[in-house]
Amino acid sequence: MFQIPGNLQFITTADGSKTLFNSQIGENYHSKHGAFQESRHVFVKSGLEYFLNLTKKTQVSILEVGFGTGLNFLLSAEYCYEKSIELDYTGIEAFPLPETVISATGYNDYVRSDLWMAFNTHYRKALLQPAVINEICNLNIAHTELLQFVSNKKFDIIYFDAFAAIHQPEMWNDEALAHITDFLNTGGVFVTYAITGNLKRSMKRLGFSIEKAPGAPGKREMLRAVKL
């Protein structure tokens, strides 16, 4: 499980942060226009910050589809630490990255050093069971495919960060979306970098109000939806 995959290579994106290119799928893990900028805009600002401003909660639970390099988690944990928000974070990842790849991302340049060190220390444990990252944050990485994910928890926010539908259409169909959004609380927020006619229609059928939100650099719009 922890051998370095031969189909992955690091690239530097437009904002100077790194991402991975998966040659087998033919897509980057993050936007070439800026991995850090995309993660912060789509998920932290348009998802986490939006939800907290809306609800004024001091505790939040996040479910991420496509944990990948952990960038969305790290920036969310950093934000919650600064705002004294308790964070319970679960990521779904069918193909967890080796610890050596996680350590080489360079994301230590974007978060507190103690958070970075704790993430690296507990990454392997989080793949097996919930791990305490710090006094306000827990992390669990479910090593499973989306449709096999089970949990007795409900979540406040879903970060939907799967590879694009052109490469992984099975991640974006009605069955997959219905399965994952069943874990979202009423009033919970679903955010993703993508916005297509099919996605909007699917989310409406599932009982969501949808919004075209401004996209990250290089993308005009993104989708944010609230469960009614």
C-alpha positions in Angstrom: 0.0 0.0 0.0 2.9 2.4 0.7 5.0 1.8 -2.4 5.6 4.9 -4.5 3.2 4.7 -7.5 5.0 5.0 -10.8 2.1 6.8 -12.4 2.5 9.9 -10.2 4.8 12.9 -10.6 4.9 16.3 -8.9 4.3 19.4 -10.9 4.4 23.0 -9.7 1.2 25.0 -10.3 0.8 28.7 -11.1 0.8 29.9 -7.5 4.0 28.0 -6.7 2.4 25.2 -4.8 2.8 21.6 -5.8 0.3 19.0 -7.0 0.4 15.5 -8.4 -0.2 14.5 -12.0 -1.7 11.0 -12.3 -0.7 9.7 -15.8 -3.0 6.7 -15.5 -6.0 8.9 -15.2 -4.6 11.8 -17.1 -5.4 14.6 -14.6 -3.8 16.6 -11.8 -4.9 16.3 -8.2 -5.4 20.0 -8.1 -5.8 22.9 -10.5 -2.7 23.8 -12.6 -3.7 27.4 -12.0 -2.8 27.0 -8.3 -3.3 24.1 -6.0 -3.2 26.2 -2.8 -5.5 28.9 -4.3 -8.1 26.3 -5.5 -8.2 24.5 -2.2 -8.5 27.6 -0.2 -11.2 29.2 -2.5 -13.4 26.2 -3.3 -13.3 24.3 0.0 -12.2 26.5 2.8 -13.7 29.8 1.8 -16.8 28.7 -0.2 -17.5 25.6 1.9 -16.2 25.8 5.5 -16.2 29.6 6.0 -19.6 29.9 4.3 -21.1 27.2 6.6 -19.7 28.7 9.8 -20.8 32.2 8.9 -24.2 30.8 8.2 -24.6 28.8 11.3 -22.3 30.4 13.9 -21.3 26.9 15.0 -18.2 26.2 17.1 -18.0 22.6 16.0 -18.0 21.3 12.5 -17.8 17.9 10.7 -16.5 17.6 7.2 -16.6 14.6 4.8 -14.2 14.8 1.8 -14.5 12.7 -1.3 -11.0 12.3 -2.7 -8.6 13.0 0.2 -5.6 12.8 -2.0 -2.6 14.8 -0.8 -4.4 16.1 2.3 -4.2 19.8 1.2 -8.0 20.5 1.8 -7.7 18.9 5.2 -4.6 20.9 6.2 -6.0 24.2 5.2 -9.3 23.4 6.9 -7.6 22.4 10.1 -5.4 25.6 10.0 -8.6 27.7 9.6 -10.4 26.0 12.4 -7.4 26.3 14.7 -7.2 30.1 14.1 -11.0 30.4 14.7 -11.1 28.0 17.7 -13.5 25.7 15.9 -13.5 22.0 16.8 -13.1 19.9 13.6 -14.0 16.3 12.9 -12.7 15.4 9.5 -13.3 12.3 7.5 -11.7 11.7 4.1 -12.6 9.0 1.6 -9.7 7.7 -0.5 -9.7 4.5 -2.5 -6.0 4.8 -3.3 -4.1 6.4 -0.3 -0.8 8.0 -1.2 2.4 6.7 0.4 3.8 8.7 3.4 6.8 9.5 1.3 4.7 11.3 -1.2 2.6 13.2 1.5 5.9 14.4 3.1 7.2 15.7 -0.3 4.2 17.9 -1.1 5.8 21.0 0.4 2.5 21.9 2.1 4.5 22.7 5.3 4.9 26.1 3.6 1.2 26.8 4.0 0.3 25.7 7.5 1.6 25.8 11.0 4.7 23.6 11.6 3.0 21.8 14.5 0.0 20.9 12.4 2.2 19.7 9.5 4.2 17.5 11.8 1.2 16.1 13.5 -0.4 15.3 10.2 2.7 13.5 8.9 3.0 11.6 12.2 -0.6 10.4 12.3 -1.3 10.0 8.6 -0.8 6.2 8.7 -2.8 5.8 11.9 -5.7 7.8 10.4 -6.0 5.3 7.6 -6.8 2.6 10.2 -8.8 4.5 12.8 -9.6 8.1 13.9 -6.5 10.0 14.9 -6.1 13.0 17.2 -4.2 15.6 15.2 -4.3 18.3 17.9 -6.5 19.6 20.6 -9.3 20.8 18.2 -9.0 18.3 15.3 -9.6 14.6 14.6 -8.9 12.9 11.3 -10.1 9.6 9.8 -9.2 8.5 6.3 -11.6 5.8 5.0 -9.6 3.6 2.7 -12.5 2.6 0.5 -14.4 3.4 -2.7 -17.2 5.9 -2.5 -20.1 3.5 -2.8 -18.6 1.2 -0.2 -18.2 4.1 2.4 -20.4 3.6 5.5 -20.7 5.7 8.6 -23.1 6.1 11.5 -22.2 9.8 11.4 -23.9 12.7 9.7 -21.7 15.6 8.4 -22.1 19.4 8.1 -20.1 19.8 4.9 -19.1 17.6 2.0 -16.0 18.5 0.0 -16.5 16.8 -3.3 -13.0 16.7 -4.8 -13.1 13.6 -7.1 -11.3 13.6 -10.4 -13.3 15.3 -13.2 -16.4 13.5 -14.7 -14.7 13.1 -18.0 -12.1 10.8 -16.3 -14.2 9.3 -13.6 -17.9 9.5 -14.6 -18.9 6.9 -12.0 -18.0 9.3 -9.3 -20.6 11.9 -10.5 -23.6 9.8 -11.4 -26.9 9.9 -9.5 -26.1 6.7 -7.5 -22.8 8.1 -6.2 -24.2 11.5 -5.4 -27.3 10.0 -3.7 -25.1 7.7 -1.6 -22.7 10.4 -0.4 -25.2 13.1 0.2 -27.2 10.8 2.5 -24.4 11.4 5.0 -25.1 15.2 5.0 -27.2 16.9 7.7 -30.2 18.9 6.7 -28.9 22.4 6.2 -25.5 21.0 5.3 -23.3 22.4 2.5 -22.0 20.4 -0.5 -19.2 22.1 -2.5 -17.2 21.1 -5.5 -14.9 22.8 -8.1 -17.2 21.6 -10.9 -20.4 22.8 -12.3 -22.3 21.1 -15.1 -25.9 20.8 -16.2 -26.0 17.1 -15.2 -24.6 17.9 -11.7 -27.1 20.7 -11.1 -30.0 18.6 -12.2 -28.8 15.7 -10.0 -28.4 17.9 -6.9 -31.9 19.4 -7.4 -33.4 15.9 -7.7 -31.7 15.0 -4.4 -33.4 17.9 -2.6 -30.7 20.6 -2.7 -30.9 24.3 -3.4 -28.0 25.1 -5.7 -25.9 28.1 -6.3 -23.4 29.1 -8.9 -20.5 30.5 -6.9 -17.5 32.2 -8.3 -14.8 29.7 -9.2 -11.2 29.5 -8.3 -8.5 31.1 -10.6 -8.8 29.6 -14.0 -12.5 28.6 -13.6 -15.4 31.0 -13.8 -17.9 29.2 -11.6 -18.3 26.3 -9.1 -21.2 24.6 -7.4 -22.4 25.1 -3.9 -25.5 23.3 -2.7 -27.5 23.3 0.6 -29.5 20.3 1.7 -33.1 21.3 2.2 
